Amino acid sequence: MLTLLIIAAVSYLLGSIPFGYLLVKIFRGEDVRLSGSGNIGATNVSRKSPVLGAITLLLDALKGTMAVVLSYVIADHMVGIPSYEQLATAAFFVVAGHIFPVWLKFRGGKGVATGLGSFALLAPKAVLIALAIFAVVLLTFRYVSLGSIIAVAIFPLTVWLIGQFGAGSSGLVLITLTSLLIIGRHRENICRLLAGTENRLGAGRA
């Protein structure tokens, strides 16, 4: 239990680092939350600077990856061979930290890049399938948000069907909860999609 608590705390704090906010603040002297969608993620940052947007995407994904790596190191040091559940715990809390960062009054990004970074280590084959689904949806309907939502929604099922790394039921539950967390953060996009007012190819809000 202590190991899980430490992994959860470290992952949450890592996820809470608001790279998009910091980059725009440092290099543009502006608060990215006051423009566009108000989101601190790469899409909104790219409206200020495509270069900063690309860096934000990379850093947000890397913190997801690092959370899983650190959880492996922590678990290996404390209890021996890390379990899939411990790694999945890191994925959940790093995404939660990104979406609800303590440094920004719990108003953060949408968690897609951070989730991708953590899932890439937990289930790389399933991630490739999810990326393919995202690409097909995007090319077909030209909605970035719709592609993200569908890919994230299908991801837990894909992990279960593939059976990557022998993920147990608790690991799958954590992956499912992480996916639901990301989808829930897209509730405004879902409302706009249903109303037919969502912007295509990431233009406008995101």
C-alpha positions in Angstrom: 0.0 0.0 0.0 2.8 2.4 0.9 4.4 1.7 -2.5 1.2 2.6 -4.3 0.8 5.8 -2.3 4.3 6.9 -3.1 3.8 6.1 -6.8 0.5 8.0 -6.8 1.9 11.1 -5.2 5.0 11.2 -7.4 3.0 10.6 -10.6 0.4 13.3 -9.6 3.1 15.9 -8.9 4.9 15.1 -12.1 1.6 15.3 -14.1 0.8 18.6 -12.4 3.8 20.4 -14.1 2.0 22.7 -16.5 4.5 22.8 -19.4 2.2 24.6 -21.8 1.4 27.4 -19.3 5.1 27.8 -18.3 6.4 27.9 -21.9 3.9 30.6 -23.0 4.6 32.5 -19.8 8.4 32.4 -20.1 8.7 33.0 -23.9 5.6 35.1 -24.6 4.9 36.7 -21.3 1.3 35.7 -21.6 -1.2 33.5 -19.8 -2.3 30.8 -22.3 -5.5 30.2 -20.2 -6.8 33.7 -21.2 -6.9 32.9 -25.0 -8.5 30.4 -27.3 -10.0 27.5 -25.4 -8.3 28.4 -22.2 -6.6 25.0 -22.2 -3.0 24.6 -21.3 -2.5 21.8 -23.8 -0.5 21.7 -27.0 -3.3 22.7 -29.3 -4.1 25.9 -27.5 -0.4 26.7 -27.0 0.2 26.3 -30.7 -2.1 29.2 -31.4 0.5 31.4 -29.6 3.4 29.6 -31.2 3.5 26.4 -33.3 7.0 25.7 -32.0 5.9 26.0 -28.3 2.9 23.9 -29.1 5.1 21.1 -30.4 7.4 21.3 -27.4 4.4 21.2 -25.1 3.1 18.1 -26.8 6.4 16.4 -26.4 6.9 17.4 -22.8 3.3 16.5 -21.8 3.8 13.0 -23.4 7.3 12.6 -21.7 5.9 13.3 -18.3 3.4 10.4 -18.8 6.3 8.2 -19.8 8.5 9.3 -17.0 5.7 8.6 -14.4 5.6 5.0 -15.5 9.4 4.7 -15.5 9.7 6.2 -12.0 6.9 3.9 -10.8 8.9 1.0 -12.0 12.0 2.2 -10.2 10.1 2.9 -7.0 8.4 -0.4 -7.0 11.6 -2.3 -7.9 13.4 -0.6 -5.0 10.6 -1.2 -2.4 9.0 -4.5 -3.2 11.0 -6.1 -6.0 9.4 -6.9 -9.4 6.9 -4.1 -10.2 3.3 -5.2 -11.0 1.2 -4.0 -13.9 -1.2 -2.5 -11.4 1.5 -0.3 -10.0 2.5 0.9 -13.4 -1.2 1.5 -14.3 -1.5 3.5 -11.0 1.2 5.8 -12.2 -0.6 6.3 -15.6 -3.9 7.2 -13.8 -2.3 9.7 -11.4 0.0 11.4 -13.9 -3.1 12.0 -16.1 -5.1 13.2 -13.1 -2.2 15.6 -12.2 -2.2 17.0 -15.8 -6.0 17.5 -15.8 -6.2 18.8 -12.2 -2.8 20.4 -11.5 -2.4 21.7 -7.9 -0.4 24.7 -9.1 -3.2 26.0 -11.3 -6.1 25.6 -9.0 -6.9 22.2 -10.5 -7.6 23.5 -13.9 -5.3 21.9 -16.4 -5.3 20.2 -19.8 -7.2 17.3 -21.3 -4.7 14.5 -20.7 -4.4 13.0 -24.2 -0.7 13.6 -24.7 0.1 12.6 -21.1 -2.1 9.5 -21.4 -0.4 8.6 -24.7 3.1 8.9 -23.1 2.1 6.6 -20.2 0.1 4.1 -22.3 3.0 3.8 -24.8 5.0 1.9 -22.1 2.0 0.0 -20.6 0.6 -1.3 -23.9 2.5 -0.2 -27.0 0.7 -2.4 -29.5 -2.7 -1.1 -28.2 -1.4 2.5 -28.5 -0.5 1.8 -32.2 -4.0 0.6 -32.8 -5.5 3.6 -31.0 -3.3 6.0 -33.1 -4.5 4.3 -36.3 -8.1 4.7 -35.2 -7.5 8.3 -34.4 -6.0 8.9 -37.8 -8.9 7.2 -39.6 -11.5 9.2 -37.7 -9.6 12.5 -38.2 -9.2 11.9 -41.9 -12.8 10.9 -42.2 -14.6 13.5 -40.1 -11.8 16.1 -39.6 -12.5 16.5 -35.9 -9.4 16.2 -33.7 -11.5 15.9 -30.6 -13.7 13.1 -32.0 -10.6 11.1 -33.1 -9.1 11.5 -29.6 -12.3 10.6 -27.8 -13.0 7.4 -29.9 -9.3 6.3 -29.7 -9.2 6.7 -26.0 -12.6 5.0 -25.5 -11.5 2.0 -27.5 -8.1 1.7 -25.9 -9.0 -0.3 -22.8 -10.9 -2.8 -24.9 -7.9 -3.1 -27.2 -5.6 -3.7 -24.2 -7.9 -6.5 -23.0 -8.2 -8.1 -26.4 -4.5 -8.1 -27.0 -3.7 -9.0 -23.3 -0.5 -7.0 -23.3 1.9 -8.0 -20.5 -0.9 -10.1 -18.9 -2.7 -7.1 -17.4 -4.9 -8.3 -14.6 -8.4 -7.0 -13.8 -7.2 -4.3 -11.5 -4.8 -3.0 -14.1 -7.5 -2.9 -16.7 -9.8 -1.1 -14.3 -7.1 1.6 -13.8 -6.6 1.9 -17.5 -10.3 2.2 -18.1 -10.6 4.9 -15.3 -7.7 6.8 -16.9 -9.5 6.7 -20.3 -12.8 7.8 -18.7 -10.9 10.7 -17.0 -9.6 11.9 -20.4 -13.0 11.5 -22.1 -14.7 13.4 -19.2 -12.3 16.3 -19.7 -13.7 16.5 -23.3 -17.2 17.0 -22.2 -17.4 20.5 -23.8 -16.1 19.0 -27.1 -18.7 16.3 -26.9 -21.5 18.9 -26.4 -20.2 20.9 -29.4 -20.0 17.7 -31.5 -23.6 16.9 -30.7 -24.6 20.4 -31.5 -22.6 20.5 -34.7 -20.6 23.5 -33.6 -17.2 21.8 -33.0 -14.3 23.2 -35.1 -12.7 20.9 -37.6 -9.0 20.0 -37.7 -8.4 21.7 -34.3 -9.2 25.2 -35.5 -10.7 27.5 -32.9 -11.5 25.7 -29.6 -9.8 22.5 -28.6 
